[in-house]
Amino acid sequence: MKIVHIIPTFNEKENIERMVTVLTEVAKKTPQDIHEILFVDDYSPDGSGELVKKLQKKNSKVHLIEKKKEGLGKALIMGYDYAIRKLHADIVIPNDADFQWDPEDIPSLIKKLNEGYDVVVASRHVAGGKVVGWNWFRNLNHQLSNSLLAWWVAGVKEVHDHAGNFKAIRVKGILDKISLHKMQNAGFSFQLHILYELSKTGAKFTEVPVIFHERRFGKSKIGFNRYYVRDVFEYIKSSISIRYDRSASFFKYCMVGGTGFLVQTFISHFLILTGLPAGASVALGAEGSIISNFLFNNFWTFKHAKIEEGKLFKKFLHFNGVSLGAILIQSVVVTVGTHFFGTSSWFIFMVLSIVLIVIPYSYLMYNFFIWKTKKVPDFKKYFLNN
């Protein structure tokens, strides 16, 4: 595998050469992989970019992008995109230049990828992980962003540590499905947003416990300034928009379901008037609803995972297979109900079966088996997240 280490820098001259040395040594622990280092420098006035250029002359594995200072998020978006398109990375591992995250933990991240995970987050919030050396301001800032906003407001619960830069991400089928150019995060809200976007691809997540240290060289970028204020408001906005986006897909699903319900009601009522048994009429009406739901869900509700045109018919057959359960549920409920309460009660039992059983059943099946990649559903986590 080709692994690209993405290191955003601004005034990190004290750490750059040391980072290259350490990453070169770490690479020897996974000799089967190709390791390359990509620095994304914001035209550092201390000469960080010039130092990287000197190192490039000695080491062909070192790469550099220079850009104007816009924030951590913009640097990472550019770095991810360059690693995928220009360096053809199989794995990207972003990290900070200041050694707060220990590069010696990289083999542990790679090991988890080799076990089948797609996103491996270096975590301070699982057993064995911790933070060393934070003051009250750093701790408060982190708790508000990571616990209150990311976990409770945004509802991103695939991992416990949302704010760290240090993680390993598989490119094929995961990171390459994200439209990086559409992400507008300038600051550290990118860390939360990228986790959310990765979760929508069906990525399999895990966390590796690490110890987070204060930087030993250079000056911390965390402080109360105009960039910090901008980033805080951006993080709040991003958290709210993620929650809205998660909720919006369900509301869209309900609206599509409402349209399908009208289609089913019309067909079922018409067939019952022709003398067809109520159970069979409702089942055929459900098929009409299925066709309507499939088209609207594919091109609207789940458009972020829209099925390619060449695969539409095959996926429609899968969709019908999944929906067979919904048809059987309605047919059985309506048949039993009308047996005891008469044919005139068919509509009541159809509605009850849809509301109480079919809606939750179908939403989960659509998410995990039709508009998905390869993620096996964790139903407990799903309900907690939503």
ZAFIVEX-712036 format. One record per residue (C-alpha): residue number from 1; residue in three letters; z, y, x. Coordinates in pm, whole numbers. Layout:
site n:NUM; res:Ala; w:Z; v:Y; u:X
...
//
This chain:
site n:1; res:Met; w:0; v:0; u:0
site n:2; res:Lys; w:-59; v:356; u:107
site n:3; res:Ile; w:259; v:558; u:66
site n:4; res:Val; w:243; v:937; u:78
site n:5; res:His; w:569; v:1124; u:140
site n:6; res:Ile; w:547; v:1468; u:-21
site n:7; res:Ile; w:770; v:1731; u:141
site n:8; res:Pro; w:769; v:2084; u:-10
site n:9; res:Thr; w:883; v:2348; u:243
site n:10; res:Phe; w:987; v:2710; u:256
site n:11; res:Asn; w:1161; v:2823; u:574
site n:12; res:Glu; w:1239; v:2468; u:690
site n:13; res:Lys; w:1134; v:2499; u:1054
site n:14; res:Glu; w:1462; v:2345; u:1177
site n:15; res:Asn; w:1398; v:2025; u:980
site n:16; res:Ile; w:1024; v:1957; u:995
site n:17; res:Glu; w:987; v:1786; u:1331
site n:18; res:Arg; w:1302; v:1585; u:1272
site n:19; res:Met; w:1170; v:1476; u:929
site n:20; res:Val; w:843; v:1352; u:1083
site n:21; res:Thr; w:1037; v:1157; u:1346
site n:22; res:Val; w:1269; v:995; u:1091
site n:23; res:Leu; w:989; v:907; u:848
site n:24; res:Thr; w:789; v:753; u:1133
site n:25; res:Glu; w:1086; v:531; u:1218
site n:26; res:Val; w:1146; v:445; u:852
site n:27; res:Ala; w:780; v:342; u:819
site n:28; res:Lys; w:840; v:69; u:1077
site n:29; res:Lys; w:1075; v:-103; u:829
site n:30; res:Thr; w:783; v:-169; u:594
site n:31; res:Pro; w:501; v:-238; u:841
site n:32; res:Gln; w:280; v:-383; u:567
site n:33; res:Asp; w:248; v:-32; u:421
site n:34; res:Ile; w:60; v:275; u:545
site n:35; res:His; w:286; v:580; u:550
site n:36; res:Glu; w:149; v:934; u:550
site n:37; res:Ile; w:336; v:1265; u:530
site n:38; res:Leu; w:217; v:1561; u:323
site n:39; res:Phe; w:389; v:1897; u:369
site n:40; res:Val; w:335; v:2161; u:99
site n:41; res:Asp; w:435; v:2493; u:254
site n:42; res:Asp; w:472; v:2824; u:70
site n:43; res:Tyr; w:353; v:3034; u:365
site n:44; res:Ser; w:701; v:3022; u:518
site n:45; res:Pro; w:771; v:3337; u:720
site n:46; res:Asp; w:974; v:3132; u:971
site n:47; res:Gly; w:660; v:2951; u:1089
site n:48; res:Ser; w:711; v:2615; u:915
site n:49; res:Gly; w:340; v:2583; u:842
site n:50; res:Glu; w:242; v:2661; u:1201
site n:51; res:Leu; w:478; v:2393; u:1327
site n:52; res:Val; w:321; v:2136; u:1094
site n:53; res:Lys; w:-23; v:2229; u:1230
site n:54; res:Lys; w:98; v:2160; u:1583
site n:55; res:Leu; w:235; v:1822; u:1475
site n:56; res:Gln; w:-97; v:1738; u:1309
site n:57; res:Lys; w:-268; v:1753; u:1649
site n:58; res:Lys; w:-39; v:1475; u:1772
site n:59; res:Asn; w:-8; v:1270; u:1453
site n:60; res:Ser; w:-301; v:1193; u:1221
site n:61; res:Lys; w:-58; v:1079; u:950
site n:62; res:Val; w:67; v:1436; u:899
site n:63; res:His; w:-107; v:1657; u:640
site n:64; res:Leu; w:-54; v:2015; u:525
site n:65; res:Ile; w:-124; v:2225; u:217
site n:66; res:Glu; w:-46; v:2596; u:235
site n:67; res:Lys; w:-5; v:2807; u:-77
site n:68; res:Lys; w:166; v:3120; u:-201
site n:69; res:Lys; w:530; v:3096; u:-304
site n:70; res:Glu; w:550; v:3012; u:-675
site n:71; res:Gly; w:838; v:2766; u:-697
site n:72; res:Leu; w:924; v:2401; u:-636
site n:73; res:Gly; w:740; v:2278; u:-944
site n:74; res:Lys; w:409; v:2435; u:-847
site n:75; res:Ala; w:439; v:2294; u:-495
site n:76; res:Leu; w:504; v:1942; u:-623
site n:77; res:Ile; w:221; v:1953; u:-877
site n:78; res:Met; w:-19; v:2050; u:-600
site n:79; res:Gly; w:129; v:1785; u:-369
site n:80; res:Tyr; w:109; v:1504; u:-623
site n:81; res:Asp; w:-250; v:1594; u:-708
site n:82; res:Tyr; w:-356; v:1611; u:-342
site n:83; res:Ala; w:-187; v:1280; u:-261
site n:84; res:Ile; w:-374; v:1108; u:-544
site n:85; res:Arg; w:-718; v:1265; u:-513
site n:86; res:Lys; w:-751; v:1335; u:-141
site n:87; res:Leu; w:-520; v:1086; u:29
site n:88; res:His; w:-573; v:806; u:-227
site n:89; res:Ala; w:-205; v:717; u:-244
site n:90; res:Asp; w:-83; v:398; u:-408
site n:91; res:Ile; w:275; v:527; u:-405
site n:92; res:Val; w:409; v:882; u:-380
site n:93; res:Ile; w:761; v:953; u:-257
site n:94; res:Pro; w:858; v:1320; u:-287
site n:95; res:Asn; w:1162; v:1432; u:-91
site n:96; res:Asp; w:1325; v:1754; u:28
site n:97; res:Ala; w:1294; v:1869; u:387
site n:98; res:Asp; w:1666; v:1935; u:431
site n:99; res:Phe; w:1792; v:1572; u:452
site n:100; res:Gln; w:2022; v:1608; u:152
site n:101; res:Trp; w:1843; v:1291; u:40
site n:102; res:Asp; w:1853; v:1039; u:323
site n:103; res:Pro; w:1505; v:906; u:416
site n:104; res:Glu; w:1677; v:586; u:531
site n:105; res:Asp; w:1701; v:496; u:160
site n:106; res:Ile; w:1323; v:478; u:128
site n:107; res:Pro; w:1301; v:98; u:192
site n:108; res:Ser; w:1538; v:47; u:-104
site n:109; res:Leu; w:1304; v:242; u:-329
site n:110; res:Ile; w:1001; v:49; u:-206
site n:111; res:Lys; w:1181; v:-281; u:-261
site n:112; res:Lys; w:1228; v:-199; u:-629
site n:113; res:Leu; w:860; v:-111; u:-663
site n:114; res:Asn; w:776; v:-451; u:-515
site n:115; res:Glu; w:998; v:-608; u:-781
site n:116; res:Gly; w:774; v:-465; u:-1052
site n:117; res:Tyr; w:922; v:-125; u:-1134
site n:118; res:Asp; w:694; v:177; u:-1161
site n:119; res:Val; w:937; v:465; u:-1114
site n:120; res:Val; w:1239; v:426; u:-885
site n:121; res:Val; w:1480; v:719; u:-888
site n:122; res:Ala; w:1732; v:780; u:-609
site n:123; res:Ser; w:2040; v:836; u:-820
site n:124; res:Arg; w:2375; v:1008; u:-780
site n:125; res:His; w:2487; v:887; u:-1121
site n:126; res:Val; w:2487; v:509; u:-1107
site n:127; res:Ala; w:2750; v:286; u:-948
site n:128; res:Gly; w:2752; v:344; u:-573
site n:129; res:Gly; w:2589; v:686; u:-590
site n:130; res:Lys; w:2775; v:1014; u:-532
site n:131; res:Val; w:2754; v:1374; u:-413
site n:132; res:Val; w:2928; v:1501; u:-98
site n:133; res:Gly; w:2997; v:1865; u:-21
site n:134; res:Trp; w:2903; v:2056; u:-335
site n:135; res:Asn; w:3083; v:2375; u:-432
site n:136; res:Trp; w:3177; v:2457; u:-790
site n:137; res:Phe; w:2855; v:2652; u:-853
site n:138; res:Arg; w:2625; v:2366; u:-748
site n:139; res:Asn; w:2831; v:2118; u:-947
site n:140; res:Leu; w:2832; v:2331; u:-1264
site n:141; res:Asn; w:2461; v:2402; u:-1233
site n:142; res:His; w:2385; v:2032; u:-1201
site n:143; res:Gln; w:2612; v:1918; u:-1484
site n:144; res:Leu; w:2460; v:2168; u:-1728
site n:145; res:Ser; w:2101; v:2082; u:-1639
site n:146; res:Asn; w:2138; v:1707; u:-1590
site n:147; res:Ser; w:2391; v:1613; u:-1857
site n:148; res:Leu; w:2369; v:1877; u:-2129
site n:149; res:Leu; w:2001; v:1978; u:-2120
site n:150; res:Ala; w:1816; v:1674; u:-1984
site n:151; res:Trp; w:2026; v:1401; u:-2149
site n:152; res:Trp; w:2138; v:1554; u:-2479
site n:153; res:Val; w:1889; v:1830; u:-2558
site n:154; res:Ala; w:1569; v:1678; u:-2418
site n:155; res:Gly; w:1679; v:1320; u:-2486
site n:156; res:Val; w:1530; v:1185; u:-2161
site n:157; res:Lys; w:1745; v:875; u:-2116
site n:158; res:Glu; w:1523; v:650; u:-1909
site n:159; res:Val; w:1741; v:741; u:-1608
site n:160; res:His; w:2075; v:913; u:-1547
site n:161; res:Asp; w:1972; v:1142; u:-1262
site n:162; res:His; w:1703; v:1383; u:-1384
site n:163; res:Ala; w:1726; v:1664; u:-1130
site n:164; res:Gly; w:1652; v:1496; u:-798
site n:165; res:Asn; w:1326; v:1523; u:-607
site n:166; res:Phe; w:1369; v:1189; u:-428
site n:167; res:Lys; w:1193; v:908; u:-614
site n:168; res:Ala; w:911; v:655; u:-568
site n:169; res:Ile; w:626; v:652; u:-821
site n:170; res:Arg; w:343; v:406; u:-861
site n:171; res:Val; w:8; v:581; u:-893
site n:172; res:Lys; w:-231; v:332; u:-1056
site n:173; res:Gly; w:-181; v:314; u:-1432
site n:174; res:Ile; w:123; v:544; u:-1417
site n:175; res:Leu; w:104; v:872; u:-1225
site n:176; res:Asp; w:-275; v:887; u:-1249
site n:177; res:Lys; w:-243; v:894; u:-1630
site n:178; res:Ile; w:-60; v:1227; u:-1623
site n:179; res:Ser; w:-259; v:1550; u:-1650
site n:180; res:Leu; w:-85; v:1728; u:-1365
site n:181; res:His; w:-306; v:2036; u:-1399
site n:182; res:Lys; w:-168; v:2089; u:-1750
site n:183; res:Met; w:194; v:2101; u:-1633
site n:184; res:Gln; w:313; v:2460; u:-1611
site n:185; res:Asn; w:655; v:2410; u:-1450
site n:186; res:Ala; w:710; v:2665; u:-1176
site n:187; res:Gly; w:1065; v:2567; u:-1084
site n:188; res:Phe; w:1302; v:2272; u:-1087
site n:189; res:Ser; w:1232; v:2191; u:-1453
site n:190; res:Phe; w:938; v:1996; u:-1308
site n:191; res:Gln; w:1181; v:1715; u:-1218
site n:192; res:Leu; w:1274; v:1663; u:-1584
site n:193; res:His; w:922; v:1715; u:-1714
site n:194; res:Ile; w:762; v:1464; u:-1478
site n:195; res:Leu; w:1015; v:1198; u:-1583
site n:196; res:Tyr; w:926; v:1261; u:-1947
site n:197; res:Glu; w:553; v:1245; u:-1878
site n:198; res:Leu; w:600; v:923; u:-1682
site n:199; res:Ser; w:798; v:771; u:-1971
site n:200; res:Lys; w:500; v:832; u:-2201
site n:201; res:Thr; w:280; v:612; u:-1982
site n:202; res:Gly; w:501; v:310; u:-2048
site n:203; res:Ala; w:640; v:314; u:-1692
site n:204; res:Lys; w:922; v:77; u:-1607
site n:205; res:Phe; w:1216; v:278; u:-1467
site n:206; res:Thr; w:1512; v:191; u:-1249
site n:207; res:Glu; w:1763; v:376; u:-1032
site n:208; res:Val; w:1892; v:309; u:-681
site n:209; res:Pro; w:2237; v:446; u:-587
site n:210; res:Val; w:2235; v:697; u:-301
site n:211; res:Ile; w:2476; v:943; u:-141
site n:212; res:Phe; w:2365; v:1306; u:-162
site n:213; res:His; w:2483; v:1529; u:126
site n:214; res:Glu; w:2480; v:1905; u:177
site n:215; res:Arg; w:2213; v:2025; u:417
site n:216; res:Arg; w:2312; v:2047; u:783
site n:217; res:Phe; w:2033; v:2281; u:903
site n:218; res:Gly; w:1869; v:2579; u:739
site n:219; res:Lys; w:1972; v:2785; u:438
site n:220; res:Ser; w:2013; v:2650; u:85
site n:221; res:Lys; w:1760; v:2775; u:-170
site n:222; res:Ile; w:2013; v:2741; u:-455
site n:223; res:Gly; w:2162; v:3078; u:-540
site n:224; res:Phe; w:2172; v:3351; u:-802
site n:225; res:Asn; w:1843; v:3538; u:-764
site n:226; res:Arg; w:1534; v:3619; u:-970
site n:227; res:Tyr; w:1381; v:3275; u:-906
site n:228; res:Tyr; w:1701; v:3104; u:-1014
site n:229; res:Val; w:1717; v:3301; u:-1340
site n:230; res:Arg; w:1350; v:3223; u:-1409
site n:231; res:Asp; w:1406; v:2855; u:-1337
site n:232; res:Val; w:1712; v:2832; u:-1564
site n:233; res:Phe; w:1524; v:2976; u:-1861
site n:234; res:Glu; w:1228; v:2752; u:-1783
site n:235; res:Tyr; w:1455; v:2446; u:-1775
site n:236; res:Ile; w:1604; v:2533; u:-2114
site n:237; res:Lys; w:1257; v:2590; u:-2258
site n:238; res:Ser; w:1129; v:2263; u:-2112
site n:239; res:Ser; w:1426; v:2066; u:-2251
site n:240; res:Ile; w:1368; v:2203; u:-2602
site n:241; res:Ser; w:992; v:2143; u:-2586
site n:242; res:Ile; w:1044; v:1782; u:-2477
site n:243; res:Arg; w:1280; v:1721; u:-2770
site n:244; res:Tyr; w:1028; v:1881; u:-3005
site n:245; res:Asp; w:744; v:1672; u:-2860
site n:246; res:Arg; w:943; v:1351; u:-2905
site n:247; res:Ser; w:1028; v:1444; u:-3263
site n:248; res:Ala; w:680; v:1573; u:-3344
site n:249; res:Ser; w:518; v:1235; u:-3286
site n:250; res:Phe; w:747; v:1080; u:-3547
site n:251; res:Phe; w:677; v:1361; u:-3797
site n:252; res:Lys; w:302; v:1318; u:-3739
site n:253; res:Tyr; w:346; v:945; u:-3790
site n:254; res:Cys; w:523; v:1013; u:-4122
site n:255; res:Met; w:243; v:1245; u:-4238
site n:256; res:Val; w:-20; v:986; u:-4148
site n:257; res:Gly; w:189; v:725; u:-4327
site n:258; res:Gly; w:202; v:949; u:-4633
site n:259; res:Thr; w:-177; v:964; u:-4640
site n:260; res:Gly; w:-194; v:588; u:-4599
site n:261; res:Phe; w:55; v:551; u:-4881
site n:262; res:Leu; w:-171; v:746; u:-5116
site n:263; res:Val; w:-468; v:533; u:-5013
site n:264; res:Gln; w:-270; v:213; u:-5071
site n:265; res:Thr; w:-136; v:331; u:-5406
site n:266; res:Phe; w:-483; v:418; u:-5535
site n:267; res:Ile; w:-638; v:85; u:-5425
site n:268; res:Ser; w:-342; v:-122; u:-5548
site n:269; res:His; w:-335; v:47; u:-5886
site n:270; res:Phe; w:-710; v:4; u:-5932
site n:271; res:Leu; w:-697; v:-369; u:-5845
site n:272; res:Ile; w:-400; v:-432; u:-6074
site n:273; res:Leu; w:-597; v:-273; u:-6361
site n:274; res:Thr; w:-876; v:-523; u:-6290
site n:275; res:Gly; w:-629; v:-808; u:-6346
site n:276; res:Leu; w:-558; v:-909; u:-5985
site n:277; res:Pro; w:-195; v:-1022; u:-5925
site n:278; res:Ala; w:33; v:-741; u:-5810
site n:279; res:Gly; w:124; v:-905; u:-5478
site n:280; res:Ala; w:-241; v:-955; u:-5380
site n:281; res:Ser; w:-336; v:-604; u:-5500
site n:282; res:Val; w:-68; v:-444; u:-5287
site n:283; res:Ala; w:-173; v:-653; u:-4986
site n:284; res:Leu; w:-537; v:-539; u:-5018
site n:285; res:Gly; w:-422; v:-182; u:-5072
site n:286; res:Ala; w:-219; v:-213; u:-4752
site n:287; res:Glu; w:-535; v:-305; u:-4561
site n:288; res:Gly; w:-698; v:18; u:-4678
site n:289; res:Ser; w:-389; v:203; u:-4565
site n:290; res:Ile; w:-407; v:26; u:-4227
site n:291; res:Ile; w:-760; v:150; u:-4162
site n:292; res:Ser; w:-656; v:505; u:-4251
site n:293; res:Asn; w:-340; v:486; u:-4039
site n:294; res:Phe; w:-521; v:345; u:-3737
site n:295; res:Leu; w:-779; v:623; u:-3726
site n:296; res:Phe; w:-536; v:910; u:-3785
site n:297; res:Asn; w:-271; v:774; u:-3547
site n:298; res:Asn; w:-522; v:716; u:-3269
site n:299; res:Phe; w:-680; v:1060; u:-3286
site n:300; res:Trp; w:-370; v:1261; u:-3378
site n:301; res:Thr; w:-21; v:1107; u:-3361
site n:302; res:Phe; w:-68; v:914; u:-3036
site n:303; res:Lys; w:-357; v:1115; u:-2892
site n:304; res:His; w:-177; v:1130; u:-2553
site n:305; res:Ala; w:-246; v:754; u:-2533
site n:306; res:Lys; w:-572; v:758; u:-2729
site n:307; res:Ile; w:-768; v:433; u:-2712
site n:308; res:Glu; w:-1104; v:456; u:-2533
site n:309; res:Glu; w:-1409; v:432; u:-2759
site n:310; res:Gly; w:-1529; v:104; u:-2604
site n:311; res:Lys; w:-1196; v:-60; u:-2686
site n:312; res:Leu; w:-1151; v:75; u:-3039
site n:313; res:Phe; w:-1270; v:-236; u:-3225
site n:314; res:Lys; w:-1064; v:-473; u:-3010
site n:315; res:Lys; w:-757; v:-254; u:-3052
site n:316; res:Phe; w:-819; v:-231; u:-3426
site n:317; res:Leu; w:-801; v:-610; u:-3444
site n:318; res:His; w:-473; v:-596; u:-3253
site n:319; res:Phe; w:-356; v:-322; u:-3490
site n:320; res:Asn; w:-439; v:-542; u:-3787
site n:321; res:Gly; w:-250; v:-829; u:-3628
site n:322; res:Val; w:59; v:-615; u:-3582
site n:323; res:Ser; w:18; v:-476; u:-3935
site n:324; res:Leu; w:-5; v:-824; u:-4083
site n:325; res:Gly; w:372; v:-828; u:-4075
site n:326; res:Ala; w:382; v:-512; u:-4286
site n:327; res:Ile; w:134; v:-661; u:-4536
site n:328; res:Leu; w:334; v:-981; u:-4569
site n:329; res:Ile; w:658; v:-786; u:-4612
site n:330; res:Gln; w:514; v:-578; u:-4895
site n:331; res:Ser; w:340; v:-874; u:-5060
site n:332; res:Val; w:657; v:-1084; u:-5064
site n:333; res:Val; w:882; v:-800; u:-5184
site n:334; res:Val; w:641; v:-699; u:-5462
site n:335; res:Thr; w:574; v:-1060; u:-5569
site n:336; res:Val; w:947; v:-1139; u:-5593
site n:337; res:Gly; w:1029; v:-807; u:-5758
site n:338; res:Thr; w:759; v:-829; u:-6025
site n:339; res:His; w:853; v:-1192; u:-6093
site n:340; res:Phe; w:1197; v:-1080; u:-6208
site n:341; res:Phe; w:1126; v:-731; u:-6343
site n:342; res:Gly; w:765; v:-748; u:-6461
site n:343; res:Thr; w:430; v:-620; u:-6333
site n:344; res:Ser; w:514; v:-260; u:-6428
site n:345; res:Ser; w:777; v:-254; u:-6150
site n:346; res:Trp; w:521; v:-312; u:-5870
site n:347; res:Phe; w:521; v:51; u:-5754
site n:348; res:Ile; w:900; v:68; u:-5718
site n:349; res:Phe; w:913; v:-247; u:-5505
site n:350; res:Met; w:617; v:-137; u:-5295
site n:351; res:Val; w:793; v:194; u:-5217
site n:352; res:Leu; w:1123; v:20; u:-5138
site n:353; res:Ser; w:956; v:-223; u:-4898
site n:354; res:Ile; w:771; v:61; u:-4722
site n:355; res:Val; w:1070; v:293; u:-4684
site n:356; res:Leu; w:1334; v:36; u:-4592
site n:357; res:Ile; w:1134; v:-207; u:-4378
site n:358; res:Val; w:771; v:-118; u:-4308
site n:359; res:Ile; w:814; v:238; u:-4170
site n:360; res:Pro; w:1063; v:152; u:-3891
site n:361; res:Tyr; w:885; v:-178; u:-3819
site n:362; res:Ser; w:541; v:-16; u:-3789
site n:363; res:Tyr; w:654; v:282; u:-3581
site n:364; res:Leu; w:810; v:56; u:-3320
site n:365; res:Met; w:511; v:-179; u:-3315
site n:366; res:Tyr; w:263; v:108; u:-3280
site n:367; res:Asn; w:459; v:262; u:-2994
site n:368; res:Phe; w:514; v:-57; u:-2799
site n:369; res:Phe; w:211; v:-275; u:-2871
site n:370; res:Ile; w:-86; v:-54; u:-2967
site n:371; res:Trp; w:-56; v:292; u:-2804
site n:372; res:Lys; w:122; v:180; u:-2489
site n:373; res:Thr; w:59; v:41; u:-2140
site n:374; res:Lys; w:285; v:-246; u:-2045
site n:375; res:Lys; w:642; v:-152; u:-2125
site n:376; res:Val; w:847; v:-411; u:-2309
site n:377; res:Pro; w:1052; v:-238; u:-2579
site n:378; res:Asp; w:1422; v:-188; u:-2532
site n:379; res:Phe; w:1514; v:-128; u:-2895
site n:380; res:Lys; w:1871; v:-17; u:-2826
site n:381; res:Lys; w:1752; v:246; u:-2576
site n:382; res:Tyr; w:1471; v:351; u:-2810
site n:383; res:Phe; w:1705; v:436; u:-3097
site n:384; res:Leu; w:1948; v:613; u:-2861
site n:385; res:Asn; w:1664; v:826; u:-2720
site n:386; res:Asn; w:1536; v:931; u:-3058
//
